[in-house]
Amino acid sequence: MDLAQNIPMQEPDAAKARQPGNSLSRMLSILELYNERNSVCSAEDVAKIIGTSRSTSYRYFKMLSEAGLLCPLGREGYILGPAIIELDRLIRFQDPLTTIASPIMKQLAKQTQATVLLARFYREKVVCTHKEAAGVELDVAYERGRPMSLFLSATSKAILAHLPARQKRRLFDNAEQTISEAGQGDDWPSFRRRMREIRKAGYCTSVGEVDPGLAGIAAPIFNQNDVVEGSLTMVFTTEKIQEFDQSYLIDLLIGGTRKIMSISAQNLSESA
């Protein structure tokens, strides 16, 4: 199973991008075509996918290139541009959630020797945005910036379980086979029951679902409107996690998420 959520060339948002009078959306939808499998896009490809003329596609590419978001690659097409790297650096140092979570993650890593992950929920995908380790950093599939399945791993399921019921139902209807293959339920009642169990516990655990030999414990992070926006995960080897009492790790983890949310709320209150 390919765990990365690679966006296919005929991505769902392309239909929306074809709507009349939605020129900006059509242009920005070009960026959604890039993923681990598609590193180069041409004007011809884009014209077919988003329903524009070749001349319009070339104009979009010209505008995105002038902004540094794309870069021409000879006759092959266009690749992602240096402005994205610049923006990524700004996110690393200026993203409020990362800034708040980083010292808390470092402390958790120091206390447990775990590799600690901060993940964000993004357009029905889960993306790791920050990682901390006190000793040897574990080689986990959740690389920074790599979109991952919403239905595998403690990191993702801690988020999934806390999404609104209607959103979970839509996700199930659109990915019933994937959810069944991930062991999260063969039908809607069993899937809903599994999500309710995670939500009631307040955390999620998994062993070897994404990385063989590794185990994770994750808890959700909510924004000021009590909407889930991400998760915090401690990852161990299956041998290392046996050295700890699980309730101790859960208390540490949930304590960490509460600190993050408390500081976030305080910062928002002070800036209001």
N, C-alpha and C positions, 0 to 999 in steps of 0.2 A: 504493500500500500504506500502510495506517495503521500507523505505527511504534509508537505508544503502545499498551501492553497494557491497553486499557480493559476493566474487568471488566463483563461483561454482566449484566443483571438476573437471569438464570438461571445464576448462577455455580456452579461445581462443588461448592463447599463447602456449598451450600444443602442438599444431600441429607444430609450429615453433621449439619447443624444440626437436621434434622427428627427425629433419633434421640431416643427417649424418655429422659427424665431428664437431658437435656443443655441445660437452660434457659440457663445462662451462655453456652454456645457459640452458642445461637440468638440471644441478645441481641447478642453481640459481632459475629455475622455480619452484622448490619444495617450496620455500618460498612464492610463490604466492598462494599456496593451502590453506594457513592459513587465516582464517577470523573469524567473530563472530560465525559462525555455525560450523566451522571445526577447533577445537583447537588441535587435535591430528592427525598425519599422520603416516601411517605404510609403511614399505618398499614394502609390497604387493600392497597397494593402488597406490603408486608412480610408481611402475613397470608397472601397467596397464595404468595409465594416461599418462605418458611421454614416454612409449614405450621402456623401458629398461628391462634387466634381473633383477631378485631379487638380485643377487650378486652385480650388478652395483649400484642398489638403496641403498643397505647397505653401499657400499663404499662412495656414496654421503652423506648419513646420517653421516657416521663416520667423513668425512672431515668437514661438517657443524657443527658437534658437537665439534670437536677440535677447531674450530674458535669461539665457544661460541654462534653461531647463533641458534643452536638447542640444545635440552637437552633430553636425553632418559627418558622415563616414563615407566619403567618396560617392560612388554610384550605388552603393549598397543600401543607403537610407540614412537613418538618424539613430543615434544612441543617446542615452541619458547624459545630461550635461553637468558641468562643474558647479552650477548654482545649487544643485541638489546636495552636493558634498558640503558646500558652505552652510546651507540651511541645516543639514544634519549636525554640524558642529555647534550651531546655535542652540539646537534642541538639547544636545548633550549638556550644555552649561546653563541653559535658561529655562528649560521646561520645569514648571513649578513642582509637579509630582515627583520627578526625578530628583530635583534638588532637595526636597523634603525627605524622600525615601532613602537616598544614598547613605547617609550616616547610620540610619536605623538598620539598613541591610548589612552594612559593614559590621555592626555590633552583633547581629544575628550570626553572621558568618564566623566571627571570632569566637562566639560562645559555643558553636556547634560544629565548626569545620565544614559546614555545608556550602554549596554554591547557591547563592540566593538570586532569584530572578524577579524582576518587575515586568509585568506584562500589561498591555493595554488592549481593550476591545475596540476594534476598528472595522466598520463596515462588514460585520458578520465574520470577521477573522480575528485571530489573536496574534499579537506581535510583541516579542520581547523588546523592551526599550532600554533596559539597564540590567547589569549583572555585577555581582560582587562575590569575592571569594577570599578567605583569609589565608589559605594554604594553596594547595594545588587545585586549580580550577578544573572542574569536571567537564568533559567533552560532551555537551548536551546538544540535542537537535535544535533547541530554542536559541538559535543565534540571534544576536541583535538585528532587528529589522526583517527577519524572515517570517513571513506569514505562515501560521500553522493551523491545523485542523481545530475546529471548535468542539469536536466530539471526542478527542483523545487527550489524555493526560490530566493530572490534577489541576495544572495551571489553567487549562481551558475550561474544564468542567466547573471549577469554582466560579467562573464568570457565567457560563451557560445556565447554571441552576438558578441564578438570580435575575435572569432576564424576565421581562413581563410575559405572562402566560400566553398572550396572543402571539408574541414574537416567537416563543418556543414552539407553539403549534405550527406556525408557518415554516419554521426551520425544519421541524419534523416532516411535514408534508413534502418539502422540497428535497429532503435528504434521508428518506426513510431507510433505504438500503444501506447507506453509509453509516447511519446510526446503529442499525442492526449489526453490521459487521464490526463496529466498534464495541459491541457488547453493552450498549446503553438502552436496549429495549427493542423487542420485535414489533411492538405496536404502540400506539399513542398512550394507552393507560399505563403500560409498563415503563415507558420512557418518562412519563409525567411522575410516576411514583419514584423512580430513581432520582429525578431532579429534586423532588420534594425531600427525599432523605438527605441529600447533600445540603440543601437549604436549611433544614432543621438542625443539622449538625454544626453548620457554620464554617465548615472546612471540607476539603476533599483530599483523599489519598489515592495514589496509583503506584503500581510496580511494573516496570518494564513495558508500559503501553507505547511509549515512543522510543526510549533508549533501553535496550536490554541491559540488565545488571544495575539499573538505577531506579531509585524510588523517590517520590515527591510528595510533599504535603503543601497544600495551597489554601489560601483564604482570600475572600473577595475584598476589594477596596471600593467604597462608594463615594460619590461626589456629594456636594452640599445639598443636592436635591434628592438624596437617598437613591440615586440611580447607579448601578454597578458600572464602573469604568475600567476596572482592571483587577489584577490579582497579584499576590505576593507568594512566592514559592520557595521552599527550602528543598534542595535536591541532594541526595546522598547515594553512595553505593549501597546495594542491598545488605552488604556486610556491616557498613558503618552505622546504618540506621538502627541496627539491632543493639547497639551499645547504649541507646537512649530509651528511657521510658516515653512512650508515644504521647502521653498526656502532657509531659514536660515540654516536648517539642510543639505541641498544639498550643499550649499556653503562651510560649514564647512568640510563636507566629501570629496568633490573634492579637497579642499585646502589641506587636509591631505594626499590624494594620491599624489598630486603634490609635496609636501614636501618630501615624501618618495622617489619618483622617482628622484627628484633633488639631494638629498643627495646620493642616489645610484650611479647616474651618476658622481657626483663629486668624490666619493670614487674610482670609477673605473679609472677616469682620473688621479687621484693622484698616483694610484698604477701602472699605465702604464709606 
